[in-house]
Amino acid sequence: LLNINVGGKLFQIAYKVLAQYPITRLGKLALYTDPVKKLQLCDDYLVQKNEYFFDRDPSIFHYIFHFYRSGVLWVMDEMCPSNFVEEIEYWGIHLKYSQRCCRILFEEKRDELNEYLKIEKELEAELEPLESGAQFDGKFLGRFRKMVWNLIENPYSSVPAKIIAVMSSFFVLISIVGMTLSTVEEMKNKTGKMWMEQMEMICAIFFTSEYIMRLISSSSFKNFLRAAFNAIDLVAILPFYIQILFENLDDGDMQYHEELHKVENVSKLGKVLKLIKLMRIFRILKLARHSTGLRAFSFTMRQCYQQVCCLLLFIAMGVFTFSALIHSVEHDVPGTDFTSIPCAWWWAAVSLSTVGYGDTVPDTILGRMVAFVCISFGIILNGMPISILYNKFSDYYAKLKAHEMSQ
């Protein structure tokens, strides 16, 4: 018998049993005749008791001991997957020696744990800024740039930093309100336009100053351009300057082109300016920089993109299927709106979403039966991912909030 002391507990295994598994650590210990090689396999050797000592977990070694006696590796659910894999790798035993049912469940648990650790790491990275204060040490104007960085990126560093964070959200809301009021008929007079233009100019100056401060305080220009929030900041200020550029081009064309060409060019520039002004709506995304809820929602969409894509795929399949069915049933009805399958797409999409505007409805009994099946399918389809998305969103939001409070 080979005497093995694992963490203070003594085990005895027959040499002939260990010899059946020559690639394992204990199998090598039983087969080697060179004492030096044997000592390399264990942590210590007690000559008086003829015991080989291993400084490992004795509770897990019970399963290793059972494996040598029965040839089957037990895997228990209460074990930590990472710790168990580390232990069996130390003893040189492969997971293939376990039963297939236990191995499948164990691998699923290990994958879930790895996915959990991956999400935890990404959640921590979500709140951690791209830069850190230590990155400015030894660089040009490092102390000044670090001060600017704390002022603009770390709202909890000082009272002025918190004030700037609040002002940033305030100017975003003011900008959105100004863009909304500019479409109101009563605000399109000369006085209203002047106020709106002044408000837009003040917001653009603040956003530009904020962007320049972030650019100055960045330790890596490449990482600065790759950051999503910085891209949002750039989109927030570009429409103002592009609008000024187009208006100047418009004035130049008014002076040097013929009257007919002027009118055509002004019309084109007007459409472009409307599109550029519409881009200001993206400024609302700036709120995500200071909103844990918006970050949690964005993180949920990124983590659940496969489920969302499956949902969109099922919706598309439902739209094509039920639009074809309703067209085949209703196309012979006089005055029907289902004249073709593409014309029925809108009805199918509205019915699947359970909104039901009522602008297009079937007239025949068979058509109404198809509509009932379509609506029922839409209820089931919409109910499937809601619980998954909500549970993940609430979980991510709680973790982000806890991590933010700990920081």
C-alpha positions as CSV (number, residue, x, y, z in Angstrom):
1,L,0.0,0.0,0.0
2,L,1.1,3.6,-0.8
3,N,0.7,5.9,2.2
4,I,-0.6,9.3,1.2
5,N,-1.1,12.2,3.5
6,V,-3.3,14.9,2.0
7,G,-3.7,18.0,4.1
8,G,-3.3,16.0,7.3
9,K,-5.6,13.1,6.4
10,L,-4.1,9.7,5.6
11,F,-5.1,7.6,2.6
12,Q,-3.8,4.2,1.6
13,I,-4.0,3.0,-2.0
14,A,-2.6,-0.3,-3.5
15,Y,0.3,0.1,-5.9
16,K,-1.3,-2.2,-8.5
17,V,-4.4,0.1,-8.5
18,L,-2.3,3.3,-9.1
19,A,-0.3,1.5,-11.8
20,Q,-3.4,1.3,-13.9
21,Y,-3.3,5.1,-14.4
22,P,0.4,5.7,-15.2
23,I,-0.2,9.3,-16.5
24,T,-1.6,10.6,-13.2
25,R,0.5,12.0,-10.4
26,L,-0.1,9.1,-8.0
27,G,0.4,6.6,-10.9
28,K,3.8,8.1,-11.6
29,L,4.6,8.0,-7.8
30,A,3.8,4.3,-7.7
31,L,5.8,3.4,-10.8
32,Y,8.9,5.6,-10.3
33,T,11.9,3.9,-8.6
34,D,14.1,6.9,-8.4
35,P,13.6,8.6,-5.0
36,V,14.5,12.0,-6.5
37,K,11.7,11.8,-9.0
38,K,9.3,10.7,-6.3
39,L,10.2,13.7,-4.2
40,Q,9.5,16.0,-7.2
41,L,5.9,14.7,-7.3
42,C,5.0,15.4,-3.7
43,D,5.5,18.3,-1.2
44,D,7.3,16.3,1.5
45,Y,8.2,12.7,2.5
46,L,8.1,11.3,6.1
47,V,10.7,8.6,6.4
48,Q,9.5,7.3,9.8
49,K,5.9,6.6,8.6
50,N,6.7,6.1,4.9
51,E,4.2,8.8,4.0
52,Y,4.1,11.1,1.0
53,F,2.7,14.4,2.0
54,F,0.6,16.7,-0.3
55,D,-0.5,20.1,0.7
56,R,-3.8,20.0,-1.1
57,D,-7.5,20.0,-0.2
58,P,-8.4,16.7,1.5
59,S,-12.2,17.2,1.0
60,I,-11.7,17.1,-2.8
61,F,-9.1,14.3,-2.6
62,H,-11.9,12.0,-1.4
63,Y,-13.3,12.1,-4.9
64,I,-9.8,11.4,-6.3
65,F,-9.5,8.5,-3.9
66,H,-12.9,7.1,-5.0
67,F,-11.7,7.4,-8.6
68,Y,-8.8,5.1,-8.1
69,R,-11.0,2.6,-6.3
70,S,-13.9,2.6,-8.7
71,G,-12.5,4.1,-12.0
72,V,-15.3,6.7,-11.9
73,L,-14.8,10.4,-11.0
74,W,-17.6,11.9,-8.9
75,V,-18.6,15.5,-9.6
76,M,-20.8,17.1,-7.0
77,D,-22.9,20.2,-7.6
78,E,-21.8,22.0,-4.5
79,M,-18.2,22.1,-5.6
80,C,-16.6,25.3,-7.1
81,P,-16.0,24.4,-10.7
82,S,-12.7,26.4,-11.0
83,N,-11.3,24.9,-7.7
84,F,-12.3,21.3,-8.7
85,V,-10.7,21.6,-12.2
86,E,-7.6,23.0,-10.6
87,E,-7.4,20.1,-8.2
88,I,-8.0,17.3,-10.7
89,E,-5.4,18.9,-13.1
90,Y,-2.9,18.8,-10.2
91,W,-3.5,15.1,-9.7
92,G,-3.4,14.5,-13.4
93,I,-6.9,13.2,-13.8
94,H,-9.1,14.2,-16.8
95,L,-12.7,15.1,-16.5
96,K,-13.5,12.4,-19.1
97,Y,-13.4,9.8,-16.3
98,S,-16.6,11.2,-14.9
99,Q,-20.1,10.0,-15.9
100,R,-21.5,11.8,-19.0
101,C,-24.5,13.2,-17.2
102,C,-22.4,14.6,-14.4
103,R,-19.8,16.0,-16.9
104,I,-22.5,17.8,-18.9
105,L,-24.0,19.4,-15.8
106,F,-20.5,20.3,-14.5
107,E,-19.5,21.9,-17.9
108,E,-22.7,23.9,-18.0
109,K,-22.1,25.2,-14.5
110,R,-18.5,26.1,-15.4
111,D,-19.7,27.9,-18.5
112,E,-22.3,29.8,-16.4
113,L,-19.6,30.8,-13.9
114,N,-17.3,32.0,-16.7
115,E,-20.1,34.0,-18.2
116,Y,-20.9,35.5,-14.9
117,L,-17.3,36.5,-14.3
118,K,-17.1,37.9,-17.8
119,I,-20.2,40.1,-17.2
120,E,-18.9,41.2,-13.8
121,K,-15.6,42.3,-15.5
122,E,-17.5,44.2,-18.2
123,L,-19.8,45.8,-15.6
124,E,-16.8,47.1,-13.7
125,A,-15.2,48.3,-17.0
126,E,-18.5,50.1,-17.8
127,L,-18.0,52.5,-14.9
128,E,-14.3,52.8,-14.9
129,P,-13.1,55.8,-17.1
130,L,-10.8,55.3,-20.0
131,E,-8.0,57.2,-18.2
132,S,-6.8,57.2,-14.7
133,G,-5.0,59.8,-12.7
134,A,-1.8,57.9,-12.6
135,Q,-1.5,58.0,-16.4
136,F,-0.6,61.7,-16.3
137,D,2.5,61.3,-14.2
138,G,5.6,62.4,-16.0
139,K,3.7,63.7,-19.1
140,F,3.6,67.2,-20.5
141,L,1.5,69.4,-18.3
142,G,0.6,66.3,-16.4
143,R,-0.6,68.0,-13.2
144,F,-2.8,70.5,-15.2
145,R,-4.3,67.7,-17.4
146,K,-5.0,65.6,-14.3
147,M,-6.8,68.5,-12.7
148,V,-8.9,69.0,-15.9
149,W,-9.5,65.3,-16.1
150,N,-10.9,65.1,-12.5
151,L,-13.0,68.2,-13.2
152,I,-14.6,66.8,-16.3
153,E,-14.6,63.0,-15.9
154,N,-14.8,62.4,-12.1
155,P,-17.9,64.2,-10.7
156,Y,-17.2,62.9,-7.2
157,S,-13.7,64.4,-7.0
158,S,-14.8,67.9,-6.0
159,V,-17.8,70.2,-5.8
160,P,-16.9,72.1,-9.1
161,A,-16.7,68.7,-10.9
162,K,-20.2,67.8,-9.6
163,I,-21.5,71.3,-10.7
164,I,-20.1,70.7,-14.2
165,A,-21.8,67.3,-14.4
166,V,-25.1,68.8,-13.4
167,M,-24.6,71.7,-15.9
168,S,-23.9,69.2,-18.7
169,S,-27.2,67.4,-18.1
170,F,-29.0,70.8,-17.8
171,F,-27.7,72.1,-21.1
172,V,-28.6,68.8,-22.8
173,L,-32.2,69.2,-21.6
174,I,-32.2,72.9,-22.5
175,S,-31.0,72.0,-26.0
176,I,-33.7,69.4,-26.5
177,V,-36.4,71.7,-25.2
178,G,-35.1,74.5,-27.6
179,M,-35.1,72.1,-30.6
180,T,-38.7,71.1,-29.7
181,L,-40.0,74.7,-29.2
182,S,-38.4,75.7,-32.6
183,T,-41.0,73.6,-34.4
184,V,-43.9,75.3,-32.6
185,E,-45.8,77.7,-35.0
186,E,-46.0,80.5,-32.4
187,M,-42.2,80.4,-31.9
188,K,-41.4,80.8,-35.6
189,N,-41.6,84.6,-35.4
190,K,-38.6,86.8,-35.4
191,T,-38.3,87.2,-31.7
192,G,-38.8,83.4,-31.1
193,K,-36.2,82.5,-33.7
194,M,-33.7,85.0,-32.1
195,W,-34.2,83.4,-28.7
196,M,-33.8,79.9,-30.1
197,E,-30.6,80.8,-32.0
198,Q,-29.1,82.4,-28.9
199,M,-30.0,79.3,-26.8
200,E,-28.5,77.0,-29.4
201,M,-25.3,79.1,-29.5
202,I,-24.9,79.0,-25.7
203,C,-25.5,75.2,-25.6
204,A,-23.0,74.7,-28.5
205,I,-20.4,76.8,-26.8
206,F,-20.7,74.8,-23.6
207,F,-20.6,71.4,-25.4
208,T,-17.6,72.6,-27.4
209,S,-15.7,73.7,-24.3
210,E,-16.6,70.4,-22.6
211,Y,-15.3,68.4,-25.6
212,I,-12.1,70.4,-25.8
213,M,-11.5,69.9,-22.1
214,R,-11.9,66.1,-22.5
215,L,-9.5,66.2,-25.5
216,I,-6.9,68.1,-23.5
217,S,-7.1,65.8,-20.5
218,S,-6.9,62.6,-22.6
219,S,-3.6,60.7,-22.2
220,S,-4.2,58.9,-25.5
221,F,-5.7,60.6,-28.6
222,K,-6.4,57.2,-30.2
223,N,-8.4,55.9,-27.2
224,F,-10.2,59.3,-27.0
225,L,-11.5,58.9,-30.6
226,R,-12.5,55.3,-30.1
227,A,-14.6,56.0,-27.0
228,A,-18.4,55.9,-27.7
229,F,-19.2,58.8,-25.3
230,N,-16.7,61.1,-27.0
231,A,-18.2,60.2,-30.4
232,I,-21.6,61.2,-29.0
233,D,-20.2,64.5,-27.8
234,L,-18.8,65.2,-31.2
235,V,-22.1,64.5,-32.9
236,A,-23.7,66.9,-30.3
237,I,-21.7,69.9,-31.4
238,L,-21.1,69.2,-35.2
239,P,-24.7,70.2,-36.3
240,F,-24.2,73.8,-35.0
241,Y,-21.0,74.4,-37.0
242,I,-22.2,72.6,-40.1
243,Q,-25.3,74.7,-40.0
244,I,-23.2,77.9,-39.9
245,L,-21.0,76.6,-42.8
246,F,-24.0,75.8,-45.0
247,E,-25.6,79.1,-44.2
248,N,-22.4,80.9,-45.3
249,L,-22.3,78.8,-48.5
250,D,-25.9,79.7,-49.1
251,D,-25.2,83.4,-48.9
252,G,-22.3,82.9,-51.4
253,D,-24.5,81.1,-53.8
254,M,-27.1,83.9,-53.6
255,Q,-24.5,86.4,-54.8
256,Y,-22.9,84.5,-57.7
257,H,-25.6,82.2,-59.3
258,E,-28.6,82.9,-61.5
259,E,-32.0,83.2,-60.0
260,L,-33.4,79.8,-61.1
261,H,-30.2,78.0,-59.9
262,K,-30.4,80.0,-56.6
263,V,-33.9,78.8,-55.8
264,E,-33.0,75.1,-56.6
265,N,-29.8,75.3,-54.5
266,V,-31.5,77.0,-51.6
267,S,-34.1,74.2,-51.6
268,K,-31.4,71.5,-51.5
269,L,-29.5,73.4,-48.7
270,G,-32.7,73.7,-46.8
271,K,-33.3,70.0,-46.8
272,V,-29.7,69.4,-45.7
273,L,-30.0,71.9,-42.9
274,K,-33.2,70.3,-41.7
275,L,-31.4,66.9,-41.6
276,I,-28.5,68.5,-39.7
277,K,-30.8,70.2,-37.2
278,L,-32.5,66.9,-36.6
279,M,-29.1,65.4,-35.6
280,R,-29.3,67.5,-32.4
281,I,-31.7,64.9,-31.0
282,F,-28.7,62.7,-30.4
283,R,-27.6,65.1,-27.7
284,I,-30.0,63.3,-25.4
285,L,-27.5,60.4,-25.5
286,K,-25.1,62.6,-23.5
287,L,-27.3,61.9,-20.5
288,A,-26.0,58.3,-20.5
289,R,-22.7,59.6,-19.2
290,H,-24.2,60.6,-15.9
291,S,-27.2,58.1,-15.8
292,T,-26.7,54.6,-14.4
293,G,-30.1,53.6,-15.8
294,L,-29.2,54.4,-19.4
295,R,-25.9,52.7,-19.0
296,A,-27.7,49.6,-17.6
297,F,-30.1,49.6,-20.5
298,S,-27.3,49.9,-23.1
299,F,-25.4,47.2,-21.3
300,T,-28.5,45.0,-21.3
301,M,-28.9,45.4,-25.1
302,R,-25.3,44.5,-25.7
303,Q,-25.5,41.4,-23.6
304,C,-28.9,40.3,-24.9
305,Y,-28.2,41.1,-28.6
306,Q,-28.7,37.4,-29.6
307,Q,-32.1,37.3,-27.9
308,V,-33.1,40.6,-29.5
309,C,-31.9,39.5,-32.9
310,C,-34.0,36.2,-32.5
311,L,-37.0,38.3,-31.6
312,L,-36.6,40.5,-34.7
313,L,-36.2,37.4,-36.8
314,F,-39.4,35.9,-35.4
315,I,-41.2,39.1,-36.0
316,A,-40.0,39.2,-39.6
317,M,-41.1,35.6,-40.1
318,G,-44.5,36.4,-38.7
319,V,-44.9,39.5,-40.8
320,F,-44.1,37.6,-44.0
321,T,-46.2,34.6,-43.1
322,F,-49.4,36.4,-42.0
323,S,-49.2,39.0,-44.7
324,A,-49.2,36.2,-47.3
325,L,-52.1,34.5,-45.5
326,I,-54.2,37.6,-45.3
327,H,-53.5,38.5,-48.9
328,S,-54.5,35.0,-50.1
329,V,-57.8,35.3,-48.1
330,E,-58.7,38.9,-48.8
331,H,-57.4,39.8,-52.2
332,D,-60.7,39.0,-54.0
333,V,-62.8,41.2,-51.7
334,P,-63.9,44.4,-53.6
335,G,-62.2,47.6,-52.3
336,T,-59.8,45.7,-50.1
337,D,-56.6,47.2,-48.9
338,F,-54.7,43.9,-49.2
339,T,-54.0,44.2,-52.9
340,S,-50.6,42.7,-52.5
341,I,-48.4,41.0,-50.0
342,P,-46.2,44.1,-49.5
343,C,-49.3,46.1,-48.8
344,A,-50.2,43.6,-46.1
345,W,-46.9,44.0,-44.3
346,W,-48.0,47.0,-42.4
347,W,-51.1,45.3,-41.1
348,A,-49.1,42.2,-40.1
349,A,-46.5,44.3,-38.3
350,V,-49.2,46.3,-36.4
351,S,-51.1,43.2,-35.5
352,L,-48.0,41.3,-34.3
353,S,-47.1,44.2,-32.1
354,T,-50.7,44.2,-30.6
355,V,-51.0,47.9,-31.3
356,G,-53.8,47.6,-33.9
357,Y,-54.3,51.0,-35.4
358,G,-57.5,49.8,-37.3
359,D,-56.5,51.6,-40.5
360,T,-56.5,48.3,-42.3
361,V,-58.9,45.4,-41.3
362,P,-60.0,42.1,-42.8
363,D,-63.6,41.9,-44.0
364,T,-64.2,38.2,-44.4
365,I,-64.7,35.6,-41.6
366,L,-61.6,33.7,-42.7
367,G,-59.6,36.9,-42.7
368,R,-60.6,37.7,-39.2
369,M,-59.6,34.2,-38.1
370,V,-56.2,34.8,-39.7
371,A,-56.0,38.1,-37.8
372,F,-56.9,36.4,-34.5
373,V,-54.1,33.9,-35.0
374,C,-51.7,36.7,-35.9
375,I,-52.6,38.7,-32.8
376,S,-52.3,35.6,-30.6
377,F,-48.9,34.8,-32.0
378,G,-47.9,38.4,-31.4
379,I,-48.9,38.2,-27.7
380,I,-46.9,35.0,-27.2
381,L,-43.9,36.4,-29.1
382,N,-43.8,39.7,-27.3
383,G,-44.2,38.0,-23.9
384,M,-41.3,35.7,-24.3
385,P,-38.3,38.0,-24.0
386,I,-39.7,40.6,-21.7
387,S,-39.1,38.7,-18.5
388,I,-35.5,37.8,-19.6
389,L,-34.7,41.4,-20.6
390,Y,-36.3,42.9,-17.5
391,N,-34.6,40.5,-15.1
392,K,-31.2,41.1,-16.7
393,F,-31.7,44.9,-16.8
394,S,-32.7,45.0,-13.1
395,D,-29.7,42.8,-12.2
396,Y,-27.3,44.9,-14.2
397,Y,-28.7,48.1,-12.8
398,A,-28.4,47.0,-9.2
399,K,-24.8,45.8,-9.8
400,L,-23.8,49.1,-11.6
401,K,-25.4,51.1,-8.8
402,A,-23.6,49.1,-6.1
403,H,-20.3,49.4,-7.9
404,E,-20.8,53.1,-8.4
405,M,-21.5,53.6,-4.7
406,S,-18.5,51.5,-3.7
407,Q,-16.3,53.8,-5.9
